[in-house]
Amino acid sequence: MLPVIEPVKYQLNDIDKTRIQPLLCEVTSNRINFKYLVTIDYWFPMRNYNRVIQDTKEDRKLLRSFFKSDIRLIGFIEKHSNPEHKNFGGYHRHYLVSEIPAERWLQPTPRMEKWSLNLDPEMVFSVRFGALPTPQQQMDLVKAVLTKLHSSSVSQGRLGVDVREIYDLEGVLSYCSKQFEHYHPSYEVLAPSSDINLKHFIEKKQYGTTYCNRQETIPA
């Protein structure tokens, strides 16, 4: 079962705010409008970190190819830390995915139209009359694309892929980055295929409400 996501209800403390500040700076400087929070889990304990990194890279490539758009993504690699979870010790991943342009929804590729027709014919008819698909219809198509890609490793039901709109960017960033420096350094929690510069996280490590040079924190 996918982890419960309640970032909107969570009140950030000063440590949370410090942790996400470099992420917010990257999002702002790159002018990225993140629209969706995606969580993908395996149906078995996936303990191969490099495999998860590769899957993240493929997901980004697939979304950009399918929607023929410059979709941008930040990927977070997270461990199941609850011993009662069936995938305890394995990884799952969270994505922040940028908005798919309105013109792409209104001028879908033949592949998009075919998938939409199979998913919800009403969406195709609405688009032909110049109406954007509803937010739920858009999320359903994103979910269908990602679910199909990982048909052999991800549950095909509700529990494999979760897609929802982002209403509180700071809350979502705090939620997705909560394992920074726990099981991996922050720059390994962030997928290398992410559309942000990881330089800060490679060079710096958070200590409370400040950042220090990472090499200064290594014991002699």
VOVO-595712 format. One record per residue (C-alpha): x, y, z. Coordinates in steps of 0.05 Angstrom, whole numbers, plus 5000, padded with zeros to 4 digits. Layout:
BEGIN
XYZ
...
***
This chain:
BEGIN
500050005000
502550694982
504651145040
499351645064
500752325035
498452915077
503353475060
498054015059
496153905132
503253905157
505854535189
513154665170
518054815226
524555205218
528554585202
523654395147
523955095119
531555085118
531654405084
527054605026
529855305015
535055074963
529554674928
524955284926
530655704898
531755204842
524355164825
523755924825
530156064785
528155544733
521055804730
517955114739
510555064752
509654394786
502654114777
502753384799
505452974857
506652264834
508351684880
510351014850
511450374890
513649684870
509349074885
515448754918
521149034962
525749384912
532549444946
536549594883
537950344887
540850374818
534750044788
530250584820
534751124792
534150814723
526650744728
526251484746
530351674686
525751254641
519451564671
521952264655
523752064585
517051724574
512852314598
516552794553
515952324494
508652154505
506252864514
511253164465
512653714516
518453984556
515853664620
520353774679
520953334740
524253274808
525052564832
525852354905
528051654924
525251424991
525850805033
520150445067
522050535139
515850225172
517349495193
510049335185
509949535112
510348955063
515949305025
520049485087
527249645069
525549734996
525050384956
519250774926
519551444891
516052114890
515952594831
514053314825
511753374752
510854034716
504454254684
502853974615
501454574569
494154724553
495754724479
498054004483
491453794515
487554174462
491953914405
493453204428
498052744390
494852134357
497751714413
494752154466
488052144432
488151384427
489851294500
484751814521
479351464480
480750804516
481051144583
475151634579
471751764511
468452384541
475352714547
476552634472
469752924453
470653514500
477453684470
474653674400
469854214422
475554634451
474754444525
480654244568
480253564601
478553614675
484253594725
482152884743
482152664670
489052954661
491652594723
488451944701
492151964635
498852124669
497551534716
495751064659
502151234621
506651114682
502950484703
503650184633
511150304631
512349904695
507049364683
511748814708
514149154771
508549604794
501549414816
496549554761
491249754811
490350364855
496250204899
501850224847
501650934821
498451534856
497652204821
494752834853
494853574844
499754014882
496454564922
501954704973
508854674941
512654795006
508854245041
510053754984
517453914981
518053825056
514453155052
518652894994
525353115023
524052855094
529252305087
534952765068
541252525104
537551945137
539051335094
542551715038
545652405032
540852915002
544052884933
542552134930
535352214952
534652694893
534652304828
540352524782
535452594724
531753144762
531153804725
534754204778
542054334794
544353864850
550754264863
548354554929
546453864957
553053554935
557054104969
552754265029
549653885087
544254145132
545554235206
539354475241
537455145210
544055245173
548154905119
555554705124
560554495072
559653745066
567053595067
567753955134
562853455165
567052845147
570952585209
578452605202
***
